[in-house]
Amino acid sequence: MIRKTCLAEGVHQDGLVLHSDNGGPMKGATMLATLQRLGIVPSFSRPSVSDDNPYSESLFRTMKYSPAFPDKPFKSLTTARQWVHEFVSWYNEEHRHSAIRYVTPGQRHRGEDVAILDERQRVYEAAKQAHPERWSGNTRDWTPIGEVWLNPPNGLLRG
């Protein structure tokens, strides 16, 4: 599955890191041996630190506070899978994220954000020219976000 995903998404498997919590399944010998065989580096949250991975924490918070989040247990594994599938589709293709300039993760992943943000910048500049009295300073920054790192290598800052 990991090899297929890397090929499908154009990800270089060298240096791939799997970040997870300190749970037993993720730290088990079988999982660690599998990761090692695949050349994937395991990374674990620090004990009692719930926000070591702000991206997954943001995803979970969005899920838990979604109006569609069920208030009762799922009736079956099939209904649970269906709900998660629909949520992930919405999250990746419809939900606009402030940290990536209000584009969807799907748009960002496919590189569509550059054209979208360029158009937004053009619209904002035109609006400012047409009605300068409505603007107290510069327009919003619609520059595409550069690389984003969970655990940047030494010397790199989050982009």
Steps between C-alpha positions, in 0.01 A plus 500: 500500500778744588692430179185541290410823677852639453487415128149640453578825681853550370652477847865403532497220752857578612485683831126444537393548864193345662398714796276338758412493864676279753235229473593136524402404143722771354797407719459123464786293362305393190413858405852627566651214297261574214586869503870419505461259206317773305760763588253710697615682812263473798433817701304505823328771699660587827325344801213717632534748211180506299604751236822359358325469164296818455375391158338180622376676814333761278342223292367325811364823647325584173353150495381505862336843469345436161119527510497167317697323776270226636375531856441124522718200416502383139261213430765303315855507377365572152313813615809617692717457191245680284484795742880528514526475121249785458671711767846453345364589155342817641813588701732459202281645224263755657633622836725802453791522745620830641858374539526447123327825399145365485549239232413135545766238568410344166559827316831545680608142432424526128672841470174678416552741790749712304245606235220537757710723725628703205140569397408598857792742512386653171141538627613659827733744324223598258258554791756714681557712188127541445426594864820606680298650785402148610862401559707611795816328378611217278270232366509152645809297415399242241854374435500120488636335813838337447603166642340409829686278744382311803853440628732712284860388462745709702534847354163504319204700619137431422399664173 
